[in-house]
Amino acid sequence: MPASHRRFLRNLKPESDGLLNEGKGCFGFCDKKAGDCDYCGTGQCCRAIDYRNGVEGCELAENVIGSKCGNWRGETPDLRNEGMACFGACDNTAGDCGYCGAGGQCCRKIDGERCVPGCELAALHWIEDGPGSQCGYFSATECEPTATIPTPTAPTNDATSADEGPIEAPTGGLMHEGENCGGHCNNESGDCDWCGTGQCCANIDWYRGVPGCELAEGQATAVCGEFSAPYPEPAEFRLGMPLGTAETPESISASGDTVEGGWIRDIASTGEDLHFTPEYSGDGGKPWSQFEMSLVRDLIVREIRRASPGRDEISGAKFLRLAFHDCLLYTDGEGGCDGCLNWDMMGNELGGANGRVEDREYEDFERKQSNNGLQHVVEFLEHVYTLDLGHTYASECWSTPATVSGGAWVADTRANPVWVTSEDECHQLCLETEDCAFFTVPQLRFVHGRGPCRLFGESGTVRQLSRGRLVAGRAECPHESWSLQSTGKSRADLWAFASLVATEEGIERHNYACDGNRRSPHGGPVMCTQFEGEEGCKIAPARPFVFKTGRKDCRSTLDEPYKTDKIEAFPDEHFNGTMTVRFMEEQFGFSGKETVAIMGAHTMGRFQQQQTGHKYVWTSDFQAFNNQFYRNIAGREDWFFDDDECTKVGDAWGNKGQAVWIAKMNQVYRTGAPIQWIQKKVVCPNCADRSYERGGRHPDRLAQDRDCCSNKPEGAQCRPDGFGPVGSTALERDKDFSDGCEYSHFIFGNDEAAMGSDMGLMYKFDVDIRGFPSGCPGLATFYPSANRFSDWTCGIDGRPWFENPELSWNDPNLSRVTENEWTAKGCPAQCSRQDYTYPGDDLSLADRVERYADDQAAWVNDYIPAMERMIENGYGDAELVVSYGIPVYDQLVR
């Protein structure tokens, strides 16, 4: 922050301003000091760690995430940091300690066994799975020792922990305080004998979460000091092996007669069948007519087609994610698809005081799963659920595209229209304006929508237009009013229906791209598909989705009927493969086959960094629904797309590129989590699009790319590395994927990525409580550190680390820091195949992934029944009825 800004903040008069900037990040504005701060007015800038450490003014900040301004001052808690490690924060002294609150004590179990004053009840109230020293209420007036305290004249040296056995009295306490310690401690941070009971730490150790260096913030160089104040461990998310209780279903036969009709997208209804619905006598949501489906489908599709990479609050992927989250069970084992979400953390955005997400601002234990990011799509569907469909979509009331002709302007809105944020707002304005009978307004986005509302008098008439998105409406409509809500439909059925509509739209978008219509007829981001124009590119499922109704909405006592205070049993993005299967088995009764099939939904959508900490996309054609998700994680050779022309970038002789997967820290949390996997491709630079002129990368790498594109053989995409005949692959002749003209690099700004729960279906690895994967040769150097990538020695843009980076890219004296067999392959993670086979299945998880990667039809025909089963979670077969699908025509009541 500029010094002038800091002076301004210091000159504020908090007495007159009260609390300022409530709920905003503040540490950077408060000189990284907790407590009273002018930026917060009369409030305080606090973090949860400040509450734990007893910082004055932060007595009420126990649950603050990050740093926030608020009224955090209060009385010192009687007990603080219960069950947390405390010896380092309490001068290695048992008994009363401010770190444990006004009435709490810091004790070890053995202190209770020895009746150390203040710790008389420590052994009795001990948390066996907790740390070696703990905060708690341990004080009592009476105690009977059960352990012997060693005398100073006869010390013992056989103690191995702080919990049990005689303890050797510290011989020197903190030693060499403030002295440089790196060399004396073998350049290792944290506990060090040379520092006595202290630690060797610098600010960088605090920043990357080195245990024992929790209090080293701002320490410029590594010195000895009392820096230890252990944080709580992150919540345990890891699951055991699958139980094998689910039955593996048979696949839909793709060789039989393919059903042509029956898709929701094909419904064409004029409204005559409004009351033609299947028979139903249950107490869930009433069945839908085809007219209702067609109206709601069009509203949803219209909103999906407005989504863009920068504005995708209501994209097709959001509807799919909503259905999954809605159908999760709650932590008490109850629930299922019930039209309700827990709203905790909804709308929360990651980012510290400086707004950077990748700044390790949060502690590891603060990482939490939630429904964050779904608020917009829920609110949109609530708008649809309560919308007066009878009024809005009766032809004599509202019409699109249309305009109003012949009417007198009201309130001069021709020259000065009123700008509104929704069509309903314009309609309401007309109702409230004297002499207004008609209005026009463009169809507006539900989120960030804004357009001109013009009002007309009684003499106007609605005139149809041949094109456009202008809505012409009548203020008063004689048509009957009705909505999904008023006709007894359930919110849960609407959410399920929306997920099917979104999937069908994704299939259509993919099929259009197969024909070369990369933006689809409706516009949108360019979708480059791997098999454009080739036979088998299009998706043609063996049957359509079956839409069932009868789901029951939850009963909410909160401010909105779609909110619940119950908490869903969330999955974790750091699951490995068997954990993912165990979770889906427990939540949905899925087998391994169904788990692998349903995960293909990740082919749609992109990561939201400020919501989850993850970046980029699963697939570069993220609005299309296809099997590219599986091709990516299976490491299939594919084209590298990094421009809007869908240039098929391959190796020098035009072969598809070899995939290389690495792991990456996204650096939201102290030790580097959350962890994401990113794919690189061994290909040429995009010479056709002159990618070397785009900038944003190391200038030497761009200069090398330019040379590779300028000096190449005729017919080659770039100059080949190594020796081999025309048409040979880089895999056959290139001995170094870390440098040269054919090298492993990302699609910059649009990297294809995945989560551990995705990658674990194809590869076998372990995962620790912070989410770091291990157990693969290429991950041996990937652990909490300052290095973001598991392949740091290979570089992040195809330019490795060099001994002398100041030398030019073509200097013969340029030598690499690390050059071995691993770096020659591009530093891959090198995990073995996931060989877990679910009981009753004849294929392993990796076999399933590869089958779906190579056979798109096999995947989609397994996906459809898995999707239907997911959105019926919590209901028996007899509780739901078919409202649309193959069997529906025999059930309609006409």
N, C-alpha and C positions, 0 to 999 in steps of 0.2 A: 504494500500500500504506500502511495506517495506520502512523504513526510507532511506535506500541507494538509492532507486528509486526516492524518493522525492528530495534527495540531487542532484541526477543526473539531474532531471528536472529543479531544481533551477539554476544549473550551465550552462544550455543551453544559447546560445547567440542569442536571437531572432532577433537582428538586421541583422544578416547574413542569418538566416534560413527562414525569411518571415513567412507566415501563415503555421502552422503545424496542422496536425490531423483534417483537415477541416471536419465538419459534424459529428465528433465522440463525444460521451458522454465524459464530462470532469470534472464534479463537484468533483468527488472523487479524480481526479488527481490534482485539484487546491485547495486542502484543503477546499473544499466546500465554496469557495469565488468567487463571480462573478466579471467580468471585466478582466483586464490584467492578463495573466497567462502564465508562461513559457511553459507549456505543449502545448499551442496554438501558440507558437512562437510570432509573432507580432500581432496576433489576440487576441480575447477575448473569455472567457468562459461565456456564458450567457443563461438565461432561459427567457421565456415570462414574468415571474413574476419580473425579474430584470429590464426588460423594463418598466413594470408598476410601479415599485418602484423607477425609476429614477436612477438606479445604473450607475455610470459613465463608459462609454465604451460600454454600452448595448443599445444605443439609436436606433439601427436598428433591435433589436431582438424581435419585436412585435409578430411574428408568430412562434417562435421557439418552438418545441415540446421537452420536456425534457431539458437537458442541451447539448449544442453543441459548438464546436470551430468554429469561423468564424470571418469575419471582421465586427464586430457589432458596431464599433465606428462611431458616426455621430453627427450632430447638435441636440440639445434637441428639440423634437417635439413641435410645437406650441401648440398642444392640445394632451393630452395623457389620456387614460382611460375614454374616453367620455361615459357618462351615467352610470359609475360605482360608487359604494359607495366609499366615500373618507374621511368622517369626521375623522375616526380613524387614517388615514394616514396623516392628515393635522392638527394635534394637536387640533382637535375639534374646529377649527377656520374657519369661512367662509371667502371667498375671494380668492386672489391669493395663489396658492399652487403648489410647484414643482411637486407633485404627479400628478397634472392635466396638466403638461407641462409648457412651457415657457409663453404661453399666455392664458392658461385656468384657471378657477376658480373652487373652491369647494364650493357648495352652497346647501342649502335646499330650498324648495319652499317658506317657510315662510320668508327666508332671502330676497328673491326677493320682497315679499309683503311688507316687512319693509324697502326696499331700503338700505339694508346693503351694504356698499361700495364694488364694484366688483361683486355684485349679483343682479344688477338692473333688469336684464332680466330673472332671474331664473324662476319666475312664468310663464312668457310668453313661454319660451322654455322648460318647464318641461316635462319629460317623465313620464306619469302617472303610468305606470306599473313598473317603475324602483324603485331603492332603495330610502331610505329617504334622503340621501345626494348624489349628483351627480357631476361629472366633466363635464364642458362644457364651451362654450363662453357665459358668463353671464354679462360681464362688459358693462356699458353704462354711458354716462355723465349726463343723466336726468332720473328722476324716481319720481313717485307719490305714496307715501306709501298707502297701502290698509289694513294694519294690525298694531295694536298697540304694541309697545315694552313695556313690563312691567318695571316699575321702580324698583330700588333696594329696596326701602322702602315698596313696596307693591308687593312682589313676589306672584305668583299664583302657585297652586299645581295641576291644573286639566289637565295638558298636558299629553297626552298618546302616542304621536309619535313625531318624528322629522319633520314631514311634516306639521302639522297643529296645531293651537292653540298657546297660549302663552307658552314660554319655561322657565322653572325654571333655573336660572343661576347656573352653577355648584358651589357647596359650597366648594369643596376642590381639584378639578382636580384629577390628579393621586395621590393616597394615598398609603403609605407603600411600596414605590418603592423598589424592590429588597428583600423584606422580604418574608419568607415562608408563604404561604397563604392557603395551602390545608385544614387545620383544620378550619380556619376562614371562608372558602367558602364552607363548607359542602362537601369537597372533590370533588367538581364540578368545571370543568374547564371553562374558558371563562369569560364573564362579572360577576363581583362580587362586591357588594356594599362595601366590606371591602377594595377593591382596588380603590374605588372612580370611576373615569371615566376610569380606567385601567382594566386589565384583569389578571386573575390568570392562568398561563400557564407554562408548561414544554415542553421539546423537544418531548415527547411522544404525547402531545396534537397537536403539529404541524404535527407530523408524521401521525396521524390518522384523521387529518382534522377537528379538533374541531373549530367551528366558533369563531372568535375573537383571535385565537392563530396562525394566519398566519405568524407572525414574530418571533415565539418562537423557531425557529430552533437552536439547539445547547444549549438551556437552560437546564442545568442538572436537576435542581429541580424546583418545582412549586413555582413561586414567582410572586409578583405583578409587572406589567409593562405595557407599551403601546405596546401591541402585535397585535392589530387589524389592518388588511388591507384586507378587504373582497375581495375574488375572485369573478369573474363573476359567475353567476349561470350556470349550464350546459344547453345546448340547450334542449328545450322542445321536447320530442319524443312521449309523450303519446297521444293516439287517443281516440276519443269518441266511443260511441256504434255503432255497424253496422247499416247501413241504411235500410237493408232488401230489396234492389233493385234487387238482383240476383234471378234467378229461380233455384230451387233445381232440378237437373236432376234425371231421373230414373236410376237405376243401370243396368248394363249389366247382363243379366240372365246367371247364371252359370249352370243352369239345361238344357240349350239347347245343340245343337250340338257344341262341342268344335272344333275349327279350328286347324287342325294339322300343316299345312304349313303356309307360309306367314311371317315367322320370318326373320329378316335381317340376323341372324346367319346362316340360311339355304341356302342363295343364293349361287349357284354354277354356275359360269360363266366362259367361256373360252375366252371371248373377242369378240365372233362373234356378240354379240348384242350391240356393242359399240354405235350404232346410233339408237337403238330401244328405243325410249322415248315417253312419252305421248305428245299429241298436246298442244302447249302453245303459246299464242300470246302477253302475257303481257311484262312489262318492268322490272320484277324482275329476280331472279335467274332462269336459264334454268333448265328443268327437267333432272334427272339423269338416266343413263342406269344402268342395273343390274351389268354390268361389272365394271362400275365406283364405284358402291356401294360396290362390293366385294373387290376391291383393297383398298379402303379407310377404310372399316371395318377392314380388316386384319392389316393395319397399326395402327389403334387405339387400337385394341385388343392386339396386340403385346406389345404396350407401357403400357397398363393397367396391363398386366401380369408381367411386370417387377417391378411394384410398391411393396414396402415393408413398414412396419410401420415406418422405419427410412427414407425412400426415397419414398415419395408419392406425389411428385410435379405433376405427371401426373398419377393419380389414377382414377378409375371409378367415385369416388365421385366428383372429380374435374370437370369432364365433366358435371355432373348433376348440380353442383353449377354454372358453367359457363352459362348453358342454362337459369337458373333462373335469374341470374344477367343481361344477355344480353336482356332478354325479359321484364325487368322492364321498366316502363315509366320514363321519365325524370321529373325533378321537375317542368318543365313548362307544364306538362301534355301530351307532345308529345312523340313519340318514340314507343318502343316495340322491337321485335326481329330484330335487325339491324346490327349484326356483329360488334358492337363497344362497348367499355368500357371506362369510365373515368379512367384515369391513376393516379389520385392523390393518394398519399400514397402507390402506388404499389411498393412492395418490401420493405416497411418499416418494421423494426423489433423493437418490444418493448424491453425495458431493459435500466436501468440507467447506470451510470458511471461504476458500478461494474458488469454490464452484467446481473444482476438479474431482472427477470420480476416481481416477487412478492415483490417489494420493495416500493410501493406507491410513485414512482418517479414522476408521472404525476398528474396534477390537474384535478379535476372532469370535468371541462368544456372543457378539451382537448380531451375527449373521442369522437370519430368520426367514423362513418360507412364508409366503402369503399369497393373496389373490391380487396383489398390486398390478395395476395396468388394465384391469377389466372394468373399471368404473364407467368408462364411456360407453362400452358396448352394452353393459347392463342398463344404463340410463336410456340408451337408444331403444332397446327392446321394451323397456317400460313405457316409453312414449308410444311405441307401436301397440302395446298391450291395451293401453287406455284410449287410443285414438278413436274418434268417432268415425268409423269406417263407412257407416251408412250415409253420413252427411258429406264427408270429404270425397268419397269415390262414387257418389251417385252422379250420373252424367249431367243432370240438370242443376247440379250444385257447384262442383269443381270440375275443371277440365284442363288437360295438358296434352300437347302444347296448344295454347289458345291465348286470346287477348280480349279486351273489352272495347267495343266500338260504339260510337254514337252517344255516349254518356257524358254529362257535364262533369268537369273535374271538381273534386271536393277538396277544399282547403288548399288549393293551388299545388296539389301533389304532382302535377305534370312537370313543372319546372323544379320543384323542390320536394322530391319524394322523401318519405320517412324511411330511414334505413333500419331494417329489422334483422333479427338473427334467426328467425324461423318463419315458416309459412303460417303457422298457428298465430304467431304474434301479429302478422298483417291482418289475418281474418278478425282477430279480436279488436284490432284498432278500427276496422271498418264498423264492427258492431257498436263500438263506443263513440263513433263520430256521427254527428247529426247529418242527415241527408245522404249517408253512404249506403249504397245498395250492392255495389260490385267492387272488386279489388283485383289487382294483378301483382304478382311477386314471382321472382325466379324460384325454381326448386333449389333449396339451400342445403348445404351439408349440415348434418346434425351437430357436428363439432366444428367450431370456427366459421360457421356459416354467417353470411351478411349480405343483404341485398336490398334494392329499392322497393318500397311498398307504395303503390299508387291507388287512390280511391276515386270511385265514380258514383254518379247519381243514379236515380231510378230509371232514367231514360236509356241507359246503356243496354247492350246485348253482348252475349259471349260469342265470339267468332273463332272457329277452329283454325289452327295454323298447321302447315305441313311439316315443320321442323322446329327445333328449339326446346327450351325447358321452362318456358314461361307458364305460370299457373294463372288461370282466370277463375275467379270464384264469386259466388253469390253469398252475401252476408247471411240472409235468412233462407233456410232451405226447407222445403216442405217434406222432404224425404224422411223416413223413419231413422232415428238415431240408434246405433248399436256399435259395440266394440267387442273385441275378444273377451275382455273382462266381463262386460254386461251379459254376454251370452254363455257364461259359465266355463269358458276355456281356462286352462291353468297356465300360469306363468312358466312352470317347468316344461310343459309341452311345447310352448313357444320357443324356449331356449334350445330344446332338442331339435325342433323343426329348423331353426336357424342354422344349426351345425350341418344339417343335411343339404340345405340350400347352398351354404358356403362351399361344401365339398363338390357339389355338382358344378358350381361356378368355376372352381379351380380346375376341374376336369375339362370344361369347355375352353378355358384359357389355354390350357396345355394343348388341346387338340387344334385350336386356332394357330398356335405357334408351330405345330407340326406342318401346317400348310403354308408357313411363311408369314402369317399375319401375327407378328411378334407382339404387337400392342393390343391385339384382338380388335374386333370392330368397335369396341367401346372405348378405345384409348387405354392409357395406363403405361406403367413402366415397361421397357423392352424386356421380353422374356426369351432368352437364348436357350434352346433345347439341343441336347446332344445329337438327336437323330432327326432333325428337321428334314422333311422331304423324303425320309426313308420308310420303307415298309415296316410296319410294326411300331411306328412312333406313337400312333394314337392309342388312347385308352378306350376299350370297348368292353365294359364289364359284362359278365354272363347274365346278370340281372340287376335291376335298379334297387334302390333303398326301399324298405318298407317303413312307413311312418305310422307309429302307434301313438294313441292318446290314452289318457287316464291317469297321468302322473298327478301327484298331490303336492300342492304348495305348502311350505312350512308355515307355521304360525309364529309370527314375529311380534314382539312387543317394542321394537325399536322404531326410529323415526320414519323408516321406509319399510314396506312389507317384504322387500327382497333382501333385507339385512338380517343376520342372525348373530347372536353372541356365542353360539357354539363354534368350535374350531375344527376345520377339516384336518384330516390326517394327510398332510402334504408329503409328496415325494421330495427327494433331494437330488439336485442336478449332479452331485458328486457320487451317486450310486455307481457301483460297477455292475457288470451284467447280471450276476446272480441276485444281487440286491434289487435290481429293477424287476426281475421276474418275481421275486418274493413279494414285493410291494403290490404289483398288479394282481398277483394271486390272492393276496389278502383283501384287496379293495374290490376287485371285480370278478374274482373267481377265474381269472385267465390262466391258461396254460402258457408254456414257453412260446409255442407257436403263435398264439394270439397276442402275446406281449410284443414279439418282434413285429407282427403285422400292424398293430395299432400305432407303434412308434413312428411309422411312415408318415403320420400326420405332420411331423416336423419338416416335411418337404415344403410346407407352406409357412410363410412368416419369417420374421427377422428378430434378432435379439435387440433388447431395449436397454442400453447401458445405464441410464439413470434409474431404471427400475430394478434391474437384476445385477448390474455390474458387468454383464457379458456384452460383447460387441459383434457386429457383422451379421452374416446370414448363414443358415444351414446350407442352402443351395443358391446359386446365383439367379435361378429362375423362381424366385421365392413366392410369386403369386400363382404359380402353376402347380397342379396336383399331379405328381408322377413319381417314379421310383428313383429319382436322382439322389435322394437321401441315402438309399442303400448303396448305390454306385459309389458315392463319396466315401462312406465309412468302410466299404469293402476294398477301397483303394483301386477301383477299376481305372484303366487308362482312358482318359477323356480329353476333350478339347479344353483349352484355357480361354475363357471369354472375359475380356476386360474392356470392351468398347460397345457402343450402341449399334454397331454394324454386325454384331455377332461374328466377328472375324474368328475363324477356327485356327487358333494358334496352337501349334504342336512343336515337335522337335525340328531339326534342320531340314529333314526330308519329308516333313508333313505327316509324321506319325503322331498319334495321340500321346499326351504326356503321362509320364509315370507319376503316381501320387506319393507324397511323403507326409506323414502325420507327425506333428510335434505337440508338446503341451506348453501352455502359456499361463502365467499369472496375470490376472486382471487388476490386482493391486488395490482393491477396495478395502480389504481388511489387513490388519497389521502384518501378518506373516505372508501376505501375497494373494490370498484367496479373493474371489472365487477362481477356480481353475477351469480353463477352457482348452479345447483341442482345436488346432488350426491345420488346414491342409495346404501344402505347397505342391506345385506341379513342376516337373522337370521339362521345361520347354524353352523356346527362344523368346527374346523380347518380341513384342508385337510390332514388327518392322512395318507392316502395312499401315498401321495407324501411328507410326513414329512415337511409340511410347517413351522413347528417350528424350522427347521434347516436353513431356508433361511436368517435369520437375517433381519436387517433394521427396526426392531420394538423394542418396549420397552422390555428389557430382562426379566422382570417379566411376561409380557404377553406371551412371547415365552416359558418360563418355565411352565406357567399354561397350555398352549396348549399341551406341551409335556406330562404333567401329565394326561390331558384329553384323550390323544390318547393311553397312556400306560396302564391306569387303567380303562378299559371299559368292559362292558359285551360282551359275545360272540355274534357276529352278528351285533353289533352296530358300527356306524361310529365313535362315541366318547362316553364318559360317559354322560348319559342323565342328564339334570338338572330337578329338581322337581320329582314328583312321578306320575307314569302312567304306563299302561300296555305296553308290547312290541308292536310296531307299532303306538303308540300314537304320536301326533305331538307336537312340541315344543310350539305351540300356545295353546295347551290344558293344558300342565303341567308346562311349564317354566314361573315363575312369574317375571323374570328379564332378559330382553334382553340386558342389559348394561354390564353384567359380567357373569362369569361362563364358561361352556364348549360350550354351544349353545348361541351365542351372535351375535349382529348386527355388521358386519364389511365389509370393502371395499375389492374389488379385487385390491390389492395394485399394483400400477403402470399401471393398466388397468381398472381403475374405470369406471363403467357405469354411465354416467352423462346426463344432459339435460339442456336446457336453459329455461328461463321463458316463452318464446313464445311456447315451447313444453308443459311444465307442465300446462300452463294456459288452454289448451284444456281439461284437465281432472279435474283440481282443480281451485277453485275460490279464488283469492287474489287480493289485491291492489298493486300498485307499485309507489314509489316516483320518483322524477326527477333524482335521482342518481342510480336508478335501484333496490333499496332494496324492496323486497316483504314484505307485512304485511297483517293483517286481519285474520291470522290463529293462534290458541292458541299456537302452537309450535314455532311460530316466534316472540313471545312476547319479547324475549331477544336478537333478532337479529336486530341490527342497527349499524350505523357507530361506531366502537369500535376497541379495540385491539384483540378481539376474532374473529377468522376466521370462525368458524362453528356455525350454529344455535344450535347445540347440544353439545356445548363445555363441559358441565358438564358430558356428557356421554363419553367423550374422543374420540379420532380419530381412535383407533385401538382395540376397544372392552375393553379397560382398562379405567375405569372412573377416575375422579379426586378424590383423597383420602385426608382425613384430614392429615394423616401422610404418605406421599408417600415413606418415607424411609423404612417402614415396608415391609416385604416380602409378596408376593401375597397370601400365605397361613397362614399368621399370624392372629390369632383369634381377635386381637385388631384392625385390619385394618377396617376403617369405611369410608364411602363415604361422600364427601362434600354435595351432593344433592341426596336424595333417596326418590322418591315419585312415584305416579302413572305414571307420564309422563316419568321419567327416566327408569321406569320398562319396558316401551314399546320401549326403544331405542331412546327416544327424537325425535319422528317424528314431521314433520311440522304440521300435523293434519289439513290440509285445507279441507274445505267441497267440495263436488262434484261441478263441473262446470255445472250449470243447465240452462245456456243460450241456448235457442232454436231459431234457425234462422227462420224467417217467411217463412211459406210454408213447413217446415220440420216437421216430426213427431218424431224426436229424438233430444235430447239435444247434445251439444258438447261432454260431458262425455259419453253419450250413444253411440255416434259414435266411440269414442276411444275404449270403451269396446267391441263393435261389431267387430271392426277390430282386437282387441287383441285375440278374441276367434274364429274368422273366417277369416283365411288368404286369402281364395278365394274371400270372399266378399270385402276385402280390395283391392287386386290386380285388381279386375274387376272394381272397382271404380277409382283406381289410373290411369289406362291406359287412359281413356278419359280425366281425369284432366290434365295429363302430356301433351297429345296432344294439349289440349286447351291452356296450358301455353306457349308452344313453337310456338303457332300461334298468340300470343298477338300482337295487332296492325293491324291485317289483317281481311278483310271480307272473307266470304266463297268463293266468286267468284275470289279472288285474288290469291289463291293457288290451285295447282293441285296435284293429287296423283301421286307420282313417284314410290311408292311401298306400298303394302298392299292389303287388300281383293279386292277392286274394280279395282286394277291396270291392271289386265289381259285383261279387256275389253277396255282399253284405249291405249295399246301399238300400235305404228305404225310400222308395219313390211313390 
